[in-house]
Amino acid sequence: MTEKEKAGIVRRLHRISGQIAGIEKMVGDGAPEEEILIQINAVKQASHRVGQLLLQSRVNECIHAVAEGKAADEAMEEYQKAMEFYSRM
């Protein structure tokens, strides 16, 4: 993962953390359930996007590894592992 990718993911995770804190406050303040569910869905989508970015980074690493001479089957195995983890989300 490049430093730029890492910084982007960390920014997104901080944003998600802020959203979760906001949801906690909404619950504590007695906000309507519909509004809370909307925010929960936003967190879910944001975390899904982080997963997509991580998977994209992994794919790029596998492609570069093959370009640098790593065995394609080994790189594919690493990609498949990443895909398995992602699909569990």
Buried (B, 14 or more C-beta within 10 A) or exposed (E): BEEEBEEBBEEBEEBBEEBBEBBEEBEEEEBEEEEBEEBBEBBEEBBEEBBEBBBEBBBEBBEEBBEEEBEEEEBEEBBEEBEEEBEEE
